[in-house]
Amino acid sequence: MGKRRKVILPPELPPETPDEEFEISDEDVEYFSENPRFTNFLARFDKKKIDKHVTRVADKSEDEIERLYESRNRNNAPLDSRENDLQVDPVDALPIKTLDGKLQYRTTKKVRSEEGNASTDLTGKEDAEKQGTNLIWLTKAERNKKLKKEKREAKKLKEDEDIVPNSPKEKTHSEVLKEVEEEISAEESFGAKKMKLAEIGMALLEDPEANIRSLKELLDFCKDRDPQVVKLGLMSMLAVFKDIIPSYRIRELTDKELAMPVSEAVRKTRYYEYTLLRSYKSYLQKLIELQKEAIFKLVVVRCMCTLLEAAPHFNLSEKLLAGTVRNISSSDDVIRKLCCEAIKSLFKNEGKHGGEGTVRAVRLIAQLVKKHHCQLHPDSLEVFLSLRFDEDLGKHENKAEEKNKFTKNKKGKQEPMKHLPPNEKKKSKQELIAKTRGEVYADYKAVSFAPDSEKRQRMQSDTLSAVFEIYFRILKHAVDASDPRFMSEASGSHAQPLLAPCLEGLGKFSHLIDLDFMADLMSCLKQLSGFSSGTHLQSKTFNVNHSGSNRSNNGLTVSERLQCCIVAFKIMKSNLDALNVDLQDFFVQLYNLLLEYRPYRDRGEVLAEALKTMLWDGRQHDMQRAAAFIKRLATFSLSFGSSEAMAALATLKQLLQKNTKCRSLLENDAGGGSISGFVVKYQPESTDPYLSGALASVLWELSLLSKHYNPSVSQMASNILSMTNLKPTQNIVNPSLIALNPIQAFWESTVQKELSKPMNAKVPPSLKRKRKREQDTEYYVLDPQKMRNIDSEAIGEEEAKLRFEEHFKVLRDISENERLKGELNCTLASICLYDGFKREKQEREKSLGLKSGKKKAQVLVKRSSS
């Protein structure tokens, strides 16, 4: 093969410098004019060669000019310098552009070739090895292979660039500075706006009449682009309006009033009221507009509720009330609580708005319930429990009118007034007096601040009608949902979220229900409590729900069915003289619901209220029914917690006190009590208390309850067992528990109440030994709410593992604490022993010192005497 051609790389070009960086001052020009010898080299330049070179490259491109420079430098360079330059293969002569934009050449080390190197016939690697150089001479096949490999790599690199997104460009220093300046300017602007808001607000609070125009500036802040500024503007206007809103409604002036000449003070007052009302209207429109945006919703609702509580009497309160009621069933707990508290405040403070706001709010809630088909949050209906109805309204006026109809005779007795036919003169005089009195009364009524009793009575009647309309709509919806004909068509969900607050409200306002609706209401409650719509009672075919399901066939929970029974009894007691209804069906339903109750699934306070309303209160019960409930309550007390057991035992004791013949159940005869009914054998699975045969059994459950872990339950059971004696024992832990009703007993025995009791209370002897064994043990209190949710929670394997780890970690910490306490006690004992030893040593030294002193004194005395 022939001799390989070598390529010499051109020298690196100097860095380009822009013309703007060259600055020639006047001092430089003056210096070079005074010293021309420093510029003589410029005179030696050949202008012809320069012009020739410039004209030679004038019309050439940059690539051609660069090629000309390279060829000229290569031709003019000496042989030695060519040999000493960097030498590369022609294939590697082109540069490579790196990622940062720099050109990189593939070069080899500088070598000096030996003489006669050009005449050798060695080829390839043998030639390079003999010369001792690092040059690699490639054949044509190797060069082609190398070119193909580079093309494949370039193609692969291009595909990777298409797949992988371009890395973000680093920001320049100027861009970073610009962003920092913008942030600083935004913070400064925010601070300035805050100061401006504070200044305007303080000026308005100091003198509202003089600075009333500043309300427009505050309203402009609510239109800012910054959400924080908008929130501050809304809250600032809220604080201002709360302080400057008057205690009366602003009436719009008529054209006739505007045309009348008025004084300067009246003109200022009119302008102040007009500006205030216009700004207040714009503020409410802005609140309604921003309520649709999620970022401002909480602030807007807070402003609306605060204004509604502060000024329900002022203009445009209808818009505030509508916005508040619209969010009364919101999924956001904070928003819902704010709206409910505002509505409750509106109901309680009727003196601010005269009752008009109450009527309007109740009607809006009625429309909301109708629109959402009774599927709202229970809090939206619990606000009705804050309503207050004055039953004595208008009675005083009626008494005064009746009193005027009678006159007293000579003996002092009242007699009806005699209407004698008056003559024409007296008649005209009486008409004039009546007309004058009517005008005076009308004027007095117009300027009087005392509420009109007729108007209040009418508004109270409208409010009560709207409330009962809502309650009856919810009951009808629940009855339709529990009907088998509609249950198959339903989507499978029988939840009635508004039924519980509806029943609670009916129980509270049962004495205000019209008698015309009583029969339909009682039949509706009977159906909802679990009875079929036919003539036969459902208790005849009652099947106890042992599957643990919270809902019955009609879709209601145990607590809701118990509430239906409670409401029926309250209605019966409120209208005892007007109604003649047999409540036996509700007793049967309560008897069966006791078996379906579950402590942490159903509401214990509802059960306690049912026991108080249906069994504790009222007259003496039938002996068969009372015995059946006594036996079932004793069985019930064994199965559930302390609070339910205390409520059941309190009811059981009350039944035994009212029905003395049922105390035969406390006897220990093998065949039952001494009094037996027509059912000889006790049937615990009977669904009818009359057919259970409870008189043929004994209360053996009380013997077990007397050994209950809770001292209150055990002592209550012992006290009931001692009722067979003439003087029952009263030696219980808390004697006040005996006189408690089921509701009070339930709350006294809850977990929170038990934990709040003092620990130094007297302990019965049976528990002293047990506490002595467990005095070093630490106990942890379980949250009752978490315990109620245990059945409904599905715990996964990982969560169970974490809980076990936390539990055993606590146990390890307890054991470690006990070990450390033991070591600490040993250390303290050692320190005490050392202190005792030290004291004894000091006392011994003192006694020895005294003895030695006495001996010395005796020796001295002997010496002195001798």
C-alpha positions in Angstrom: 0.0 0.0 0.0 1.1 3.5 -0.7 2.1 6.3 1.7 -0.7 7.7 3.9 -1.5 11.4 3.5 -1.3 13.5 6.7 -3.6 16.4 7.5 -2.3 19.3 9.7 -4.9 21.0 11.8 -5.0 24.8 11.5 -4.1 26.9 14.6 -6.9 28.1 16.9 -8.4 31.4 16.0 -8.3 34.3 18.5 -11.5 35.0 20.3 -13.9 37.4 18.6 -14.4 40.7 20.4 -17.3 43.0 19.5 -16.5 46.5 18.4 -18.7 47.9 21.2 -16.1 46.8 23.8 -13.3 49.0 22.2 -13.5 52.4 23.8 -10.9 55.1 22.9 -10.8 58.0 25.2 -9.5 61.5 24.5 -6.5 60.9 26.8 -5.4 58.0 24.5 -5.6 60.1 21.4 -3.6 62.9 23.1 -1.0 60.5 24.3 -0.4 58.8 20.9 -0.3 62.3 19.2 2.5 63.4 21.6 4.4 60.1 21.2 4.4 59.1 17.5 7.2 56.6 17.9 4.7 54.1 19.3 2.6 54.2 16.1 5.5 53.9 13.6 4.9 50.2 13.0 1.6 51.1 11.4 3.5 52.9 8.6 5.4 49.8 7.7 2.2 47.9 6.7 2.0 47.0 2.9 -1.2 48.6 1.8 -1.2 46.9 -1.6 -1.0 43.4 -0.1 -3.8 44.2 2.4 -6.0 45.6 -0.4 -5.2 42.5 -2.5 -6.1 40.2 0.3 -9.3 42.1 1.0 -10.4 42.1 -2.6 -9.5 38.4 -2.8 -11.9 37.4 -0.1 -14.5 40.1 -0.5 -17.1 38.0 -2.3 -16.2 34.7 -0.7 -18.3 32.9 1.9 -17.0 32.2 5.4 -16.3 28.5 4.6 -14.2 29.5 1.6 -12.3 32.1 3.5 -11.5 29.6 6.2 -10.3 27.1 3.6 -8.1 29.8 2.1 -6.5 30.6 5.4 -5.8 26.9 6.1 -4.3 26.3 2.7 -2.1 29.4 3.0 -0.8 28.5 6.4 -0.2 24.9 5.4 1.8 26.0 2.3 3.8 28.7 4.1 4.7 26.5 7.1 8.2 25.0 7.2 8.7 21.3 7.0 9.9 21.0 10.7 6.8 22.8 12.0 4.6 20.6 9.9 6.1 17.5 11.3 5.8 18.8 14.8 2.1 19.6 14.5 -0.8 17.4 15.5 -1.4 14.6 13.0 -4.7 12.9 12.5 -6.3 10.5 10.1 -8.3 12.2 7.3 -11.4 10.3 8.5 -11.0 12.0 11.9 -10.1 15.4 10.6 -13.7 16.9 11.1 -14.5 18.3 14.5 -17.3 17.2 16.8 -19.6 19.6 18.5 -20.3 18.7 22.2 -23.6 19.3 24.1 -22.3 22.6 25.5 -21.5 24.0 22.0 -17.7 23.5 21.9 -15.8 22.1 19.0 -13.6 19.1 19.8 -11.0 17.5 17.5 -9.7 14.0 17.5 -6.0 14.3 17.8 -3.0 12.2 18.7 0.2 13.1 20.7 2.9 15.1 19.1 5.7 12.8 17.7 8.8 13.5 15.7 9.1 11.2 12.7 12.5 9.7 12.0 14.4 10.2 8.8 13.6 7.8 6.1 10.1 7.2 7.4 8.6 8.1 4.0 10.5 5.5 2.1 9.5 2.5 4.2 7.2 -0.1 2.8 5.8 -1.2 6.1 2.0 -1.3 6.3 -0.6 -0.8 9.0 0.3 -1.5 12.6 3.8 -2.8 11.8 4.8 0.6 10.6 3.3 2.3 13.7 5.0 -0.1 16.0 8.5 0.3 14.4 8.2 4.1 14.5 7.0 4.0 18.1 4.0 6.2 17.4 0.4 6.0 18.5 -1.0 6.6 14.9 -3.5 4.0 13.7 -3.6 3.4 10.0 -7.0 2.0 8.8 -7.7 0.1 5.7 -10.5 0.9 3.4 -12.7 -1.9 4.7 -12.0 -0.8 8.3 -12.9 2.8 7.5 -16.2 1.8 5.9 -17.0 -0.3 8.9 -16.2 2.6 11.2 -18.4 5.0 9.2 -21.4 2.6 9.3 -20.9 2.2 13.0 -20.9 6.0 13.5 -24.1 6.3 11.4 -25.9 3.7 13.5 -24.8 5.5 16.7 -26.0 8.9 15.3 -29.3 7.4 14.3 -29.8 5.8 17.7 -28.9 9.0 19.4 -31.4 10.9 17.3 -34.2 8.5 18.3 -33.3 8.8 21.9 -33.5 12.6 21.7 -37.0 12.3 20.1 -38.2 10.0 22.9 -36.6 11.8 25.9 -37.9 15.4 26.3 -35.4 18.2 26.2 -34.0 19.1 29.5 -35.2 22.4 30.9 -32.9 25.2 30.1 -31.2 26.8 33.0 -32.4 30.3 33.8 -30.0 33.1 33.2 -28.9 35.4 36.0 -31.0 38.2 34.6 -34.1 36.0 34.5 -33.6 34.9 38.1 -33.1 38.5 39.2 -36.2 39.5 37.4 -38.2 36.9 39.2 -36.8 37.9 42.6 -37.6 41.5 41.9 -41.2 40.6 41.0 -41.6 38.6 44.2 -40.2 41.4 46.3 -42.5 43.9 44.5 -45.5 41.6 45.1 -44.7 41.3 48.8 -44.3 45.1 49.1 -47.5 45.7 47.2 -49.4 43.2 49.5 -48.0 44.9 52.6 -49.0 48.3 51.2 -52.5 47.1 50.5 -52.9 45.7 54.0 -51.8 49.0 55.5 -54.2 50.9 53.2 -57.1 48.6 54.2 -56.3 49.1 57.9 -56.2 52.9 57.5 -59.5 53.0 55.6 -61.2 50.7 58.1 -60.0 52.7 61.1 -61.2 55.9 59.6 -64.6 54.5 58.9 -65.0 53.2 62.4 -63.9 56.5 63.9 -66.2 58.7 61.9 -68.6 56.8 59.5 -70.5 59.8 58.4 -67.5 61.8 57.3 -65.7 58.9 55.6 -68.7 57.1 54.2 -67.2 57.5 50.7 -64.3 55.2 51.6 -66.6 52.2 51.3 -66.1 52.4 47.6 -62.3 52.1 48.0 -62.8 49.1 50.2 -65.1 47.5 47.6 -62.3 48.1 45.0 -60.0 45.9 47.0 -62.5 43.0 46.6 -61.9 43.1 42.9 -58.1 42.7 43.1 -56.3 39.9 41.3 -54.6 38.6 44.4 -56.9 36.2 46.3 -55.4 37.1 49.6 -56.2 40.8 49.1 -59.7 39.9 48.1 -60.2 37.9 51.3 -58.8 40.7 53.4 -61.1 43.2 51.7 -64.2 41.1 52.3 -63.3 40.6 56.0 -62.5 44.3 56.4 -65.9 45.3 54.9 -67.6 42.8 57.2 -66.0 44.4 60.3 -67.0 47.9 59.1 -70.6 46.9 58.3 -71.1 45.1 61.6 -70.2 48.4 63.4 -72.0 51.0 61.3 -75.2 49.3 60.3 -78.1 51.1 62.1 -80.7 49.3 64.2 -83.5 50.1 61.7 -84.3 49.4 58.1 -83.5 52.2 55.6 -86.6 53.2 53.7 -86.3 54.4 50.1 -87.5 58.0 49.6 -90.3 58.8 47.3 -90.2 61.4 44.6 -92.3 63.7 46.6 -90.0 63.5 49.6 -86.9 64.1 47.4 -88.5 67.3 46.0 -89.2 68.7 49.4 -86.6 71.3 50.8 -84.8 69.9 53.9 -82.2 71.2 56.3 -78.5 70.5 56.0 -78.5 67.9 58.8 -81.3 65.9 57.1 -79.5 66.1 53.7 -76.3 64.7 55.3 -78.3 61.9 56.9 -80.0 61.1 53.7 -76.7 61.0 51.8 -75.1 58.8 54.5 -78.0 56.3 54.4 -78.1 56.3 50.6 -74.3 55.6 50.3 -74.4 53.0 53.0 -77.3 51.1 51.4 -75.7 51.3 47.9 -72.3 50.0 49.2 -74.0 47.3 51.2 -75.9 46.1 48.2 -72.8 46.0 46.1 -71.0 44.1 48.8 -73.8 41.4 48.9 -73.7 41.1 45.1 -69.9 40.6 45.3 -70.4 37.9 48.0 -73.0 36.1 45.9 -70.6 36.3 42.9 -67.6 34.9 44.8 -69.6 32.2 46.4 -69.3 30.1 43.2 -65.5 30.0 43.5 -64.1 27.3 45.8 -61.2 29.4 47.0 -63.5 32.1 48.4 -66.5 30.0 49.5 -65.5 29.6 53.1 -64.8 33.3 53.6 -68.0 34.3 51.8 -70.1 31.9 53.9 -68.5 33.2 57.1 -69.3 36.8 56.1 -72.9 36.0 55.2 -73.5 34.1 58.5 -71.9 36.9 60.6 -73.9 39.6 58.9 -77.1 37.5 59.4 -76.4 37.1 63.1 -75.5 40.8 63.6 -78.1 42.5 61.4 -81.1 40.3 60.5 -83.4 43.3 60.6 -81.5 45.4 58.0 -82.2 45.7 54.3 -81.5 42.8 51.9 -81.5 40.3 54.7 -83.4 38.0 52.3 -80.3 37.5 50.2 -78.2 36.7 53.3 -80.8 34.2 54.5 -81.1 32.5 51.1 -77.3 32.1 50.8 -77.1 30.7 54.3 -79.9 28.2 53.8 -78.4 27.1 50.5 -75.3 25.8 52.4 -77.0 24.4 55.4 -76.5 20.9 54.2 -73.0 21.3 52.7 -70.6 18.5 52.7 -68.0 20.7 54.3 -68.3 20.4 58.1 -67.1 24.0 58.8 -69.5 25.6 56.3 -72.4 23.5 57.5 -71.7 24.3 61.2 -71.5 28.1 60.4 -74.8 28.1 58.6 -76.6 26.0 61.3 -75.3 28.3 64.0 -76.5 31.3 62.1 -80.0 29.9 61.7 -80.1 28.9 65.3 -79.1 32.4 66.4 -81.9 33.8 64.1 -84.5 31.5 65.8 -83.4 32.4 69.3 -83.1 36.2 68.8 -86.5 37.0 67.3 -86.5 40.4 69.0 -84.0 41.7 66.4 -86.3 40.9 63.4 -89.7 40.6 64.9 -90.2 36.9 63.8 -90.2 37.7 60.1 -86.8 36.1 59.6 -87.9 32.9 61.4 -90.9 32.5 59.1 -88.8 33.1 56.0 -86.0 30.7 57.1 -88.4 27.9 57.9 -90.1 28.3 54.5 -86.7 28.2 52.7 -85.7 25.0 54.5 -89.1 23.5 53.6 -88.4 24.3 49.9 -84.9 22.8 50.2 -86.3 19.6 51.8 -88.8 19.3 49.0 -86.3 19.9 46.3 -83.8 17.3 47.5 -86.5 14.7 48.3 -85.7 14.5 52.0 -82.1 13.6 51.4 -80.2 16.2 53.4 -77.8 16.2 56.3 -79.5 15.8 59.7 -78.0 19.0 60.9 -80.3 21.0 58.5 -83.3 19.8 60.5 -81.9 19.9 64.0 -82.0 23.7 63.9 -85.8 23.5 64.4 -85.1 22.3 68.0 -84.0 25.9 68.7 -87.5 27.3 67.9 -89.6 28.7 70.8 -93.4 29.1 70.6 -95.2 31.3 73.1 -98.4 29.4 74.0 -99.7 32.3 76.2 -99.6 34.8 73.3 -102.9 36.8 73.1 -104.4 35.3 76.2 -104.0 38.5 78.2 -105.9 40.6 75.7 -108.7 38.1 75.5 -109.1 38.2 79.3 -109.3 42.0 79.2 -112.0 41.9 76.5 -114.0 39.4 78.5 -113.6 41.5 81.6 -115.0 44.5 79.8 -118.1 42.6 78.9 -119.2 42.3 82.6 -120.1 45.0 85.1 -120.4 44.8 88.9 -123.7 45.3 90.5 -124.4 46.7 94.0 -123.5 43.5 95.7 -120.1 43.2 93.9 -121.1 40.4 91.6 -120.3 40.5 87.9 -123.2 40.8 85.5 -123.3 41.1 81.8 -123.5 44.6 80.4 -127.0 45.7 79.3 -127.1 47.4 75.9 -129.8 49.9 76.1 -130.9 51.6 72.9 -129.2 55.0 72.9 -130.7 58.1 71.5 -129.3 59.8 68.4 -127.2 62.3 70.3 -125.5 59.7 72.5 -125.1 57.5 69.5 -123.2 60.1 67.5 -121.1 60.9 70.5 -120.1 57.3 71.0 -119.2 56.9 67.4 -117.0 60.0 67.6 -115.3 58.6 70.8 -114.8 55.2 69.1 -113.3 56.9 66.0 -111.0 59.0 68.0 -109.8 56.1 70.1 -109.2 54.1 67.0 -107.0 56.9 65.5 -105.1 57.3 68.7 -104.5 53.5 69.0 -103.3 53.4 65.4 -100.9 56.2 66.0 -99.7 54.6 69.2 -99.2 51.3 67.4 -97.2 53.0 64.6 -94.7 54.6 67.0 -94.7 51.9 69.7 -91.8 49.5 69.9 -93.9 46.8 71.5 -94.6 43.9 69.1 -98.1 43.5 67.9 -99.6 40.3 69.5 -101.9 39.6 66.6 -99.0 39.9 64.1 -96.8 37.7 66.3 -99.5 35.2 66.7 -100.0 35.0 62.9 -96.3 34.6 62.2 -96.0 32.0 64.9 -98.9 30.1 63.4 -97.2 30.3 59.9 -93.9 29.0 61.4 -95.6 26.1 63.1 -97.5 25.2 60.0 -94.3 25.2 57.9 -92.4 23.1 60.5 -95.1 20.4 60.7 -95.4 20.4 56.9 -91.7 19.4 56.8 -92.1 16.8 59.4 -95.2 15.2 57.8 -93.4 15.2 54.4 -90.5 13.3 55.9 -92.8 10.8 57.5 -94.7 10.3 54.3 -91.5 9.8 52.4 -90.3 7.2 55.0 -93.6 5.3 54.9 -93.5 5.2 51.1 -89.9 4.0 51.2 -90.9 1.2 53.7 -93.8 0.1 51.6 -93.0 -3.3 49.9 -94.5 -2.0 46.6 -92.0 0.8 46.5 -89.0 -0.9 48.1 -88.6 -3.2 45.0 -88.5 -0.1 42.8 -86.0 1.7 44.9 -82.3 1.7 44.2 -81.6 -0.5 47.3 -80.8 2.3 49.7 -83.4 2.8 52.5 -81.5 5.4 54.4 -83.7 8.2 55.9 -81.2 10.8 57.2 -83.9 13.3 58.3 -86.1 10.8 60.1 -84.3 10.9 63.4 -84.3 14.7 63.8 -87.9 14.7 62.5 -89.0 12.3 65.2 -87.1 14.3 67.8 -88.9 17.5 66.8 -92.3 15.8 66.8 -91.6 14.6 70.3 -90.8 18.2 71.4 -93.7 19.9 69.7 -96.2 17.1 70.1 -98.5 19.3 72.3 -98.9 21.8 69.5 -100.1 19.3 66.9 -103.7 19.7 65.7 -106.1 16.9 66.8 -107.3 16.4 63.3 -103.9 14.9 62.3 -103.6 12.6 65.4 -105.2 9.5 64.0 -103.2 9.5 60.8 -100.0 10.4 62.7 -100.4 7.5 65.1 -101.0 5.0 62.3 -98.0 6.3 60.5 -95.8 5.9 63.6 -97.1 2.4 64.1 -96.2 1.4 60.6 -92.7 2.9 60.9 -92.0 1.2 64.2 -92.2 -2.1 62.5 -95.8 -3.2 62.0 -97.4 -4.2 58.8 -100.2 -2.2 57.1 -102.7 -5.0 57.6 -105.0 -5.6 60.4 -102.8 -8.2 62.1 -99.9 -7.1 64.2 -96.5 -7.8 63.0 -95.6 -9.1 66.5 -97.6 -12.3 65.7 -95.1 -13.1 63.0 -92.1 -11.3 64.3 -88.7 -12.8 63.6 -85.9 -11.4 65.7 -82.9 -10.2 63.7 -79.9 -12.2 64.8 -77.8 -11.4 61.8 -76.4 -8.2 63.2 -78.0 -6.0 60.5 -78.9 -2.5 61.7 -82.0 -2.2 59.5 -85.3 -4.0 59.6 -87.5 -4.9 56.7 -88.9 -1.4 56.4 -85.4 0.1 56.2 -85.3 1.8 59.6 -82.7 1.3 62.3 -83.4 0.1 65.8 -82.9 3.6 67.2 -85.4 5.1 64.7 -88.1 2.5 65.5 -87.6 3.2 69.2 -88.0 6.9 68.5 -91.3 6.2 66.8 -92.6 4.5 69.9 -91.4 7.4 72.1 -93.1 10.0 69.9 -96.4 8.0 70.0 -96.3 7.9 73.8 -95.5 11.6 74.0 -98.4 12.5 71.8 -100.7 10.3 73.8 -99.6 12.0 77.1 -99.9 15.5 75.6 -103.5 14.8 74.4 -104.6 12.3 77.0 -108.2 13.7 77.2 -108.8 14.0 73.5 -107.4 10.7 72.3 -108.5 7.1 73.0 -105.7 5.0 71.5 -104.5 1.6 72.6 -100.7 1.6 72.9 -100.4 -2.2 73.3 -98.9 -2.5 69.9 -96.0 -0.2 70.9 -95.4 -2.2 74.1 -95.1 -5.4 72.0 -92.7 -3.6 69.6 -90.5 -2.4 72.5 -90.5 -6.0 73.9 -89.0 -7.3 70.7 -86.6 -4.4 70.0 -84.8 -5.2 73.3 -83.4 -8.3 71.6 -82.3 -6.4 68.5 -80.4 -3.7 70.3 -76.6 -3.7 70.0 -74.5 -1.5 72.3 -72.0 0.0 69.9 -74.3 0.1 66.8 -77.4 1.7 68.2 -77.9 4.8 70.4 -78.0 3.9 74.1 -79.6 7.3 75.0 -82.6 6.5 72.8 -83.1 3.2 74.5 -82.9 4.8 77.9 -85.5 7.4 76.9 -87.8 4.7 75.6 -87.5 2.8 78.9 -88.3 6.0 80.8 -91.2 7.1 78.6 -92.9 3.8 78.2 -92.1 1.8 81.4 -90.8 4.2 84.1 -93.4 6.9 83.7 -97.1 6.3 83.7 -99.6 4.4 85.7 -99.4 0.8 87.0 -98.9 -1.8 84.2 -100.7 -5.1 83.7 -99.1 -7.8 85.8 -98.4 -10.2 82.9 -96.9 -7.4 80.8 -94.8 -6.0 83.7 -93.5 -9.5 84.5 -92.5 -10.1 80.9 -90.6 -6.8 80.8 -88.9 -7.5 84.2 -87.7 -10.8 83.0 -86.5 -9.5 79.6 -84.7 -6.5 81.2 -82.9 -8.8 83.6 -81.7 -10.9 80.6 -80.8 -7.8 78.7 -78.6 -6.5 81.6 -76.4 -9.6 81.4 -75.6 -9.2 77.7 -74.5 -5.5 77.4 -72.4 -2.8 79.0 -72.6 -1.0 82.3 -74.6 2.0 81.1 -77.3 -0.1 79.4 -77.4 -2.5 82.3 -77.9 0.4 84.8 -80.8 1.9 82.7 -82.4 -1.6 82.5 -82.0 -2.3 86.3 -83.4 1.2 87.2 -86.5 0.4 85.1 -86.7 -3.1 86.5 -86.7 -1.8 90.1 -89.4 0.8 89.3 -91.6 -1.9 87.8 -91.2 -4.1 90.9 -92.0 -1.2 93.1 -95.2 -0.4 91.2 -96.3 -4.0 90.7 -95.8 -5.7 94.1 -97.2 -9.0 92.9 -94.4 -9.3 90.5 -91.9 -9.6 93.4 -92.7 -13.3 93.4 -90.1 -13.5 90.7 -87.5 -12.9 93.3 -88.3 -16.2 95.1 -86.2 -19.3 94.5 -88.9 -21.9 94.0 -88.1 -24.6 91.6 -91.3 -24.1 89.7 -91.2 -20.4 89.5 -92.9 -17.7 91.5 -95.8 -18.3 93.9 -98.2 -16.5 91.4 -98.5 -18.1 88.0 -100.6 -17.0 85.0 -102.5 -18.9 82.4 -99.1 -19.9 80.8 -97.6 -22.4 83.1 -94.1 -22.5 81.5 -91.9 -19.6 80.6 -91.3 -19.1 76.9 -88.4 -16.7 76.4 -88.7 -16.7 72.6 -92.3 -15.5 72.6 -92.8 -12.2 70.7 -95.9 -11.2 72.8 -95.3 -10.3 76.4 -98.8 -11.6 77.3 -97.9 -15.1 76.0 -94.4 -15.3 77.5 -95.4 -16.8 80.9 -92.8 -14.7 82.8 -94.6 -15.3 86.1 -93.6 -18.9 86.0 -89.8 -18.0 86.1 -87.4 -16.5 88.6 -84.9 -13.7 88.3 -81.7 -15.8 88.6 -79.9 -13.1 86.5 -79.8 -10.8 89.5 -77.5 -13.3 91.3 -75.0 -13.0 88.5 -75.4 -9.3 88.2 -74.6 -8.9 92.0 -71.1 -10.1 91.1 -70.7 -7.7 88.2 -67.3 -6.0 87.7 -68.9 -2.6 87.9 -69.7 -1.8 91.6 -72.7 0.3 90.7 -74.3 -2.5 88.8 -73.5 -5.1 91.4 -74.9 -3.0 94.2 -78.0 -2.1 92.3 -78.7 -5.8 91.6 -78.1 -6.6 95.3 -80.5 -3.9 96.3 -83.2 -5.3 94.0 -82.7 -8.8 95.4 -83.2 -7.5 98.9 -86.7 -6.1 98.0 -88.2 -9.3 99.2 -87.4 -8.1 102.7 -89.4 -5.3 104.4 -86.4 -3.1 104.6 -84.1 -3.4 101.5 -80.5 -2.8 102.0 -79.1 0.6 101.1 -75.4 -0.1 101.5 -74.3 0.8 98.0 -71.3 2.8 96.7 -73.4 5.7 95.6 -76.9 5.8 97.3 -78.1 8.5 94.9 -78.1 5.9 92.1 -81.3 4.4 93.5 -83.4 7.4 92.8 -82.2 7.9 89.2 -84.4 7.4 86.2 -83.1 5.3 83.3 -81.7 8.3 81.4 -79.8 9.6 84.4 -78.6 6.1 85.2 -77.4 5.6 81.7 -75.3 8.8 81.6 -74.0 8.3 85.1 -72.6 4.9 84.0 -71.0 5.9 80.7 -67.2 5.5 80.3 -66.5 9.3 80.5 -68.5 9.6 83.7 -66.8 6.6 85.3 -63.4 8.0 84.5 -64.3 11.4 86.0 -65.3 9.9 89.3 -62.8 10.4 92.2 -60.5 7.5 92.9 -60.7 7.7 96.7 -64.3 6.5 96.8 -65.2 3.6 99.1 -64.5 0.2 97.7 -66.5 -2.8 98.6 -64.6 -5.6 100.4 -65.1 -8.0 97.5 -63.1 -5.7 95.2 -60.3 -4.8 97.7 -58.4 -8.0 97.1 -58.7 -7.8 93.4 -57.4 -4.2 93.4 -54.6 -5.1 95.7 -53.4 -7.7 93.1 -53.7 -5.1 90.3 -52.4 -2.0 92.0 -49.2 -1.9 90.0 -51.0 -2.4 86.7 -51.5 0.5 84.3 -54.8 0.8 82.3 -55.5 2.5 79.1 -58.9 4.1 78.3 -60.6 3.1 75.1 -62.5 5.8 73.1 -66.2 4.9 73.1 -66.6 6.4 69.6 -63.9 4.1 68.2 -65.5 1.1 69.9 -68.8 1.9 68.2 -67.1 1.9 64.8 -65.3 -1.4 65.3 -68.0 -3.5 63.7 -68.2 -1.2 60.6 -64.5 -0.9 60.1 -62.7 -3.4 57.8 -59.1 -3.7 59.0 -56.5 -4.9 56.5 -53.5 -7.1 57.2 -51.0 -4.2 57.1 -53.1 -2.1 59.4 -53.6 -4.9 61.9 -49.8 -5.5 61.8 -49.1 -1.8 62.6 -51.7 -1.9 65.4 -50.1 -5.0 67.0 -46.7 -3.4 66.7 -47.9 -0.3 68.5 -49.6 -2.4 71.2 -46.5 -4.6 71.9 -44.4 -1.5 71.8 -46.5 0.0 74.6 -46.2 -3.3 76.5 -42.4 -3.2 76.1 -42.3 0.4 77.2 -44.3 -0.6 80.3 -41.9 -3.4 81.2 -39.0 -1.2 80.6 -40.5 1.5 82.8 -41.1 -1.1 85.6 -37.4 -2.2 85.3 -36.2 1.3 85.5 -38.4 2.0 88.4 -36.9 -1.0 90.2 -33.4 0.1 89.5 -34.3 3.6 90.7 -35.8 2.2 93.9 -32.6 0.2 94.5 -30.4 3.2 93.9 -32.6 5.3 96.3 -32.4 2.6 98.9 -28.6 2.4 98.6 -28.4 6.2 98.9 -30.6 6.1 102.0 -28.5 3.4 103.6 -25.3 5.4 102.9 -26.8 8.5 104.4 -27.8 6.5 107.5 -24.3 5.0 107.8 -22.8 8.4 107.5 -25.0 9.9 110.2 -24.2 6.9 112.5 -20.5 7.4 111.9 -20.7 11.1 112.7 -22.6 10.4 115.9 -20.1 7.7 116.9 -17.2 10.1 116.3 -18.9 12.8 118.3 -19.5 10.3 121.2 -15.9 9.1 121.1 -14.7 12.7 121.1 -16.7 13.5 124.1 -15.3 10.4 125.9 -11.7 11.3 125.1 -12.4 14.9 126.3 -13.7 13.6 129.6 -10.7 11.3 130.1 -8.3 14.2 129.4 -10.2 16.4 131.9 -10.0 13.6 134.5 -6.3 13.3 134.0 -5.8 17.0 134.3 -7.8 17.1 137.5 -5.8 14.2 139.0 -2.5 16.0 138.1 -3.7 19.3 139.5 -4.8 17.6 142.8 -1.5 15.7 143.1 
